[in-house]
Amino acid sequence: MVRADLNIPIKNGKIKDEYKIHKSLPTIKFLIEKGAKIIVVSHLGRPKKADKSLSLLPIAKYVARYLSIKLIFCKDLASLSKTVSKMKDGDVTFLENIRFNKGEEENDPCFAKTLASHADLFVLDGFAVAHRGAASVSGVAKFLPAYAGLLLEEEIEGLSRVLEKPKKPFVLILGGAKMETKVPILKKLLPFADHVLIGGGIGNTYLSAKGFKIGRSLVEKKFGKEILKYAKKKKVVMPVDVIVGKKNGKNAKAMSVQKGFGIRDNGYGIYDIGPETIKLFAKYIKQAETLVWNGAMGYFEQFPYQYGTYTIARLVASRSKGRAFGACGGGETVEILQKLDLMYEIDLVSTGGGAMLAFLSGKKLPGVEAVGKKIVLSPRGEGQKVGVIT
């Protein structure tokens, strides 16, 4: 049983983003080559009950077509025993959206045991769900020998490089919102980082906490005092100028962040970092040996506010692969890299934003804890680890 993460955008039955699928294929292909009978388990969206629009069937069809294998799709758990009994070596069965079952997100042990009863081994490959205590993530591992898949191994090894032995200078770039996930990573990595570059909603929150009027800017005031505390550290680099304008992109202009700065017209807000900030950030990025980036520098969806974020993306990509070790993650960060065709220019583009932040914050991930150090034997020739399947 392989727990993958195939939670990708689908519109009118058509797949809009194939990245996670292709990152999941090496483990499936490897197990096919070994003659295993494979049950692929994943979720899609957040259904409260069975929902045809969130069926995994389009993804199953795509994978079967891509790998040139027979499509075997099991529409519910009740039919799985019969389906498995007919499988031949190398067959792959796709189970319908696991979240259609009530016991999944509740991590119901009875449901986990029932799910586990259909397999001999469990492989967790979906790093993006490793931080969730769901039945198909950590629950099944209590009833079956559990192993990490090749994708999970790749992501854990890459992110461990950041936590354990980051090459210096180490530059951390944080933007976007959801500061409840960003503050822990800032706290954890600040002692190891040489420079922390701040933009987006975090930068706005800092300016607001400093007493500047910031109009309609995205801000999370409850984190203001904490951001001010971190901003006192010399290694934390805040924006020196910002792009101010209307949300629709009109009347955009650069404004220096200095005494007297303020947005007095509530129709305006901060929507990007300014040109001087970009130059400042570029100086640190170009010197880095380790780079971690999560979160946009501004409202990149609206012209002309994409410039700061896109420039940072290109700088990180140009510094990665052979120059520095670059790791990026998070929904909007990945979206930006895809738009700019930079996905394969960076050493590690994590498939899991929440899991990446949790891991780098030092939190234990239920899925990772469940499989421990046991990995599926890698086709790259790495077979020297404990608990390897041979």
Secondary structure, 3 states (H helix, E strand, C coil): CEECCCCCCEECCEECCCHHHHHHHHHHHHHHHCCCCEEEECCCCCCCCCCHHHCCHHHHHHHHHHHCCCCEEECCHHHHHHHHHCCCCCCEEEECCHHHCCCCCCCCHHHHHHHHCCCCCEEECCHHHCCCCCHHHHHHHHCCCEEECHHHHHHHHHHHHHHHCCCCCEEEEECCCCHHHHHHHHHHHCCCCCEEEECHHHHHHHHHHCCCCEECCCCCHHHHHHHHHHHCCCCEECCCEEEEECCCCCCCEEEECCCCCCECCCCCEEEEECHHHHHHHHHHHHHCCEEEEECCCCCCCCCCCCHHHHHHHHHHHHHECCCEEEEECCHHHHHHHHHCCCCCCCCEECCCHHHHHHHHCCCCCHHHHHHCCCEECCCCCCCCCCCCEC
